[in-house]
Amino acid sequence: MAFKDLPLDARPREKLISRGASALADAELLALLLRTGVAGMNVLQLAQQLLERFGGLSGLLHTGAEELKTIKGMGGSAKRSELIAVLELARRAMGERLMERTVFDSPDAVKQYLQLHIGSRPYEVFAVVFLDVQHRMIALEEMFRGTLTQTSVYPREVVTRAIHHQAAAVVLAHNHPSGNIEPSRADESLTQTLRAALALVDVRVLDHIIVSPGQSFSMAEKGVL
C-alpha cells in the first residue's frame, strides 16, 4: 500500500506541507522515506515496525544494511540504501555543527551526538571527543569496547590520540547498555585516572558523558568530575 492508498488525512506528505515537519510523528517522517509498504502492511505500519525493532530513531541510526535486510519489505537494496544514506547524513550534520561551534555553546547537541553514535550499542563502548583550543570538535573516536575498567581502557592510548589530534581538551564518553546512566565508582575512578594522565600533556578533560537511548548523564553538570 502506497501513500495514494491511504486516507487523505493520514498521508504524511500532505500533513507535512500543511502543518510543517515538526507536526509529523517519527513513523510518519520515516514513512516519507520508505514511500511504499509491503503486502499486508501499509507504509506507516512498516515504518512503525522498523522503529520498534531497532528501538526508535536512535537505534535506527546505528542500524546497518544487513540488519535492515532482516525486516520484511527491506530486502531490496533501494529502500535500504536510501535509508542508510539519510541516517548517515543526520550523523554527519550533527558532527559538522560541533566542529563549527564550541561545545559549551551547545551542550545538548554534544549529548545527542553521543547518543546517536554509541547510545544504542548492545555492548559498552568508550569514546573520546577531541577538541581544539576553542573547544570545537576535531574528531570522535571509539577507542575501547567491552566492560570498562582501568585495566581495559588504556590511558596511554588516549594520551597518544590526543597528541595526534593536537587536542587542547577532550570529552570522555561511554554507554550503559543496561539503560542505567548513573556513573559507577569504576566510572568515576577511570575518569580521574584519565584526567591525571591527560593533564601531563596539558589536555583538559571537560566532561565524561554516559549515554543510553534517549538518556544522558554529564559528570561535569552533576559536579562529579
Secondary structure, DSSP 8 states (H G I E B T S, - for coil): -BGGGS-GGG-HHHHHHHH-GGGS-HHHHHHHHH-B-BTTB-HHHHHHHHHHHHTHHHHHTT--HHHHHTSTT--SHHHHHHHHHHHHHHHHHHHHHHHHS-GGG-HHHHHHHHIIIIIT-SS-EEEEEEE-TT--EEEEEEEEESS--TTTS-HHHHHHHHHHTT-SEEEEEEE-TTS--S--HHHHHHHHHHHHHHHTTT-EEEEEEEEETTEEEEHHHHT--
